[in-house]
Amino acid sequence: MPHLKRLKQQRVMPGFGLTLGLTMLYLSLVVLIPLSALFFKTFTLSADEFWLAVSSPRVMASYRLTFGAAFIAAFFNLFTGLLLAWVLVRYEFPGKKLVDALVDLPFALPTAVAGISLTALLAGNGWIGAYLQAWDIQVAFTPAGIVIALIFIGIPFVVRTVQPVLEEAEKELEEAATCLGATPWQAFAKVILPTITPALLTGFAMAFARAIGEYGSVIFIAGNMPMVSEITSLIIIGKLEQYDIAGATAVAVVMLIGSFILLMVINLLQAWQRKRAGMKS
Amino acid sequence: MNIRRILIALALLFVFLFLVLPLAAVFTEALRKGLGAYFATLEDPDSWAAIGLSLFITAIVVPMNLLFGVCAAWAVAKHDFKGKSFLITLIDLPFSVSPVVAGLVYVLVFGANGWFGGWLLANDIKIIFAVPGMVIATVFVTLPFIARELIPLMQAQGSDEEQAAIVLGASGWQVFYRVTLPNIKWGLIYGVILCNARSMGEFGAVAVVSGHIRGQTNTMPLQVEILYNEYQSVAAFTIASLLALLALVTLLIKTFVQWRQHKAEQLLTQGLS
């Protein structure tokens, strides 16, 4: 028996040491060591200096704007993402393949291109902006414009997390519910929604995380007014341009910690989703 | 069936407003002053320099991350070891770091006051506000693309085929080249085109480390920004239209690759039954 155990432990597949070593080396050089520089630089600041840099009114206003706009955009995408995923999985209609491919456009289109294009559309003389102006609504160069840009950036996340779960979901359960007298709405709310909730939340959290760090698409449409429409990423760039590297680092650390917390939430949500999927089969 | 019609109409309206219109606006704005102005921008030496630099950076970044992606996927998907899920989280980490923060990190390491700043200055090597910094910042933001495409694919395929090849006397390299590579071919291509698209289009991280020197450290997205801020809207949209074309080609290849993958899976299930 001990002999067998040893046999089992021996690796059959070659190249483990080499590939794992290269992976760790590359990750350390490109990601881990540079990221640690951020924390080391922060430790050169005294607690007061750090607090001053990350809590000035202008910086606080940028957190509220960044996190607020990102949340609203991700919340909007929660519904449109579910709608798109539902329509793409359950219905047949002409142009479905095209719509499915277009959903990934925000992943493929450079953010700067999205930024200037949305600005051109929503500015007073743009295709959409002209109509809005007739109603006295201004979107470009206001926080509302930031939300629009972040909605664009976040479109694929919820669609792509919900779509596969919806495809796997057994139609029989829904049919059984309908046979037992459930209305279509009840069948959706009681049978389908619980199955896709983890995927929905995962997509939401991913879109939220992406929106917090977004820079390229936002700066063109935001107007970038201090206290009103200045996002946190732009604060970091502003501090860098004034050679306030320590200040820029302090604000970056706050953003990074926010992102890490979200990353942990996403991992927990995905574990929940796997558990759900495991329970079903 | 009315609900069905309403939902499809709503979805199409959303797709039209948020995806089709922005894409159409890029090309309309670029051609606002006709084809003459369009090609005049393309013939400008600064445009050429920006296109050349974007291609140059991508030509370095994609092979590096390809090698990394294959190594990481081989280690993670074909072997069991402690801390595996932690390693996967680390590989995904660049996706949750804001691009601006990614750029800043390299300023702290290689910038004038950074860790290696003094040494680099003494040896007259420029990394920040120069091309090497832009390359490494792009490596950072595009690092996960190929690895995260390959890991789930190779995990799903398992290692039975590779083990069979080894038992039959194949060397490690032969196993990879003859058994694994044909199996992951389409996932690999998909990862490469995603990495390529992001690398050509990266803006935030590159903006921080580039220094915006015209004709020298301007990539295509940075050139778009400069032209746009100088109110040369048509010129900005002309460069942007090239990037939008690249995005469309990326989506096209992606759709093709998924169709091939789907077909391969169907063949497999047919073969089994």
Interface residues (C-beta under 8 A of the other chain):
Chain A: R11 V12 M13 P14 G15 F16 L18 T19 L20 L22 T23 Y26 L27 V30 V31 L32 I33 P34 L35 A37 L38 K41 T80 L83 L84 W86 V87 L88 Y91 F93 G95 K97 V99 D100 A101 L102 V103 D104 L105 P106 F107 A108 L109 P110 T111 A112 V113 A114 I116 S117 L118 A120 L121 G126 W127 I128 I151 F152 I155 P184 A209 R210 I212 G213 E214 Y215 G216 F220 S233 I236 I237 L240 I245 A248 T249 A252 M255 L256 S259 F260 L262 L263 N267
Chain B: I3 R4 L7 I8 L10 A11 L12 F14 V15 L17 F18 L19 V20 L21 P22 L23 A25 V26 E29 L67 F68 C71 A72 W74 A75 V76 K78 H79 F81 L87 T89 L90 I91 D92 L93 P94 F95 S96 V97 S98 P99 V100 V101 L104 V105 Y106 V107 L108 V109 G111 N113 G114 W115 I136 V139 F140 L143 S159 E162 Q163 I166 S171 G172 V175 F176 L194 A197 M200 G201 E202 F203 G204 A207 V208 M220 P221 L222 V224 E225 Y228 S233 A236 F237 A240 L243 A244 L246 A247 L248 T250 L251 L252 K254 T255
